[in-house]
Amino acid sequence: MSISSVSGADRVMAIRAQILERNAALQKAAQVGGTAAPAPNTAGGAGNSFGATLEAALKQVNASQNAANQASEAYERGETVDVAQVMMARQKASIAFEATLQTRNKLLSAYKDIMSMPV
């Protein structure tokens, strides 16, 4: 493994840590402001908060990818778009997609583990 790939992995982990910190701060701010997000349904009732949360996350990833594509197309057309903004949009979309992919992989792994448990 080269040194540049190690520093790249460190940067990705640092960005991930920042995202998690911002997410926690936003959740705290929402709770303090009186508009707290609905609590997840732990009773196993008829609620679909997991599905709704997953759907919202997928919509955010899709919106991020669409924004990155629009920024790229605007830059290619020669409109006044900063190349740094285009690259940031592309990186955000890439990281969001990678996180979604890893989440999917973990969910599939958990499903396989549960299905292989003896009853």
C-alpha positions in Angstrom: 0.0 0.0 0.0 1.5 3.4 -1.0 1.7 6.4 1.3 -0.6 8.4 -0.8 -3.4 5.9 -0.4 -3.0 5.8 3.3 -3.2 9.6 3.6 -6.3 9.4 1.3 -7.9 6.9 3.6 -7.1 9.2 6.5 -8.8 12.1 4.8 -11.9 10.1 4.0 -12.1 9.0 7.7 -11.6 12.6 8.8 -14.5 13.7 6.5 -16.6 10.9 7.8 -16.0 12.0 11.4 -16.9 15.6 10.5 -20.1 14.4 8.9 -21.0 12.4 11.9 -20.3 15.4 14.2 -22.4 17.7 12.1 -25.2 15.2 12.0 -25.1 14.9 15.8 -25.1 18.7 16.1 -28.0 19.0 13.8 -30.0 16.5 15.7 -29.3 18.2 19.0 -30.3 21.6 17.5 -33.5 20.2 16.2 -34.4 18.7 19.6 -33.6 22.0 21.3 -35.6 24.0 18.8 -38.7 22.0 19.5 -38.9 20.4 16.1 -37.2 17.2 17.0 -37.2 14.4 14.5 -39.5 11.5 15.2 -38.0 8.8 17.4 -37.4 5.5 15.8 -40.0 2.9 16.4 -38.5 0.4 18.8 -41.7 -1.3 19.8 -41.9 -3.2 16.5 -45.4 -1.9 15.8 -46.9 -0.7 12.6 -44.5 2.2 12.2 -42.2 2.4 9.2 -39.6 4.8 10.5 -36.7 2.7 9.3 -38.1 2.5 5.8 -38.9 6.2 5.8 -35.4 7.0 7.1 -33.8 4.8 4.4 -36.0 6.3 1.7 -35.1 9.9 2.8 -31.4 9.0 2.8 -31.6 7.6 -0.7 -33.4 10.7 -1.9 -30.6 12.9 -0.4 -28.0 10.8 -2.2 -29.9 11.1 -5.4 -30.3 14.8 -5.0 -26.5 15.1 -4.3 -25.7 13.2 -7.5 -28.2 15.3 -9.5 -26.6 18.5 -8.2 -23.1 17.2 -9.0 -24.2 16.3 -12.6 -25.8 19.7 -13.1 -22.7 21.5 -11.8 -20.5 19.4 -14.2 -22.8 20.1 -17.1 -22.8 23.8 -16.4 -19.0 23.8 -16.2 -18.8 21.9 -19.5 -21.1 24.4 -21.2 -18.8 27.2 -20.2 -21.1 28.9 -17.7 -19.5 30.8 -14.9 -19.1 28.0 -12.5 -16.1 27.6 -10.2 -14.2 24.4 -10.9 -13.6 23.9 -7.2 -17.4 23.9 -6.6 -17.8 21.4 -9.3 -15.2 19.1 -7.8 -16.6 19.5 -4.3 -20.1 18.6 -5.6 -18.6 15.5 -7.3 -16.8 14.4 -4.2 -19.8 14.9 -2.0 -21.9 12.8 -4.3 -19.2 10.2 -4.4 -18.9 10.0 -0.7 -22.6 9.8 -0.2 -22.9 7.0 -2.8 -20.0 5.1 -1.1 -21.7 5.4 2.3 -24.9 4.2 0.8 -23.2 1.2 -0.8 -21.4 0.3 2.5 -24.7 0.6 4.4 -26.4 -1.7 1.9 -23.5 -4.2 2.2 -23.8 -4.2 6.0 -27.6 -4.6 5.9 -27.2 -7.6 3.5 -24.5 -9.1 5.8 -26.8 -8.7 8.8 -29.7 -10.3 6.9 -27.5 -13.3 5.9 -26.4 -13.7 9.5 -29.9 -13.6 10.8 -31.2 -16.0 8.2 -28.4 -18.5 9.0 -29.2 -18.5 12.7 -30.7 -21.8 13.9 -34.3 -21.5 15.2 
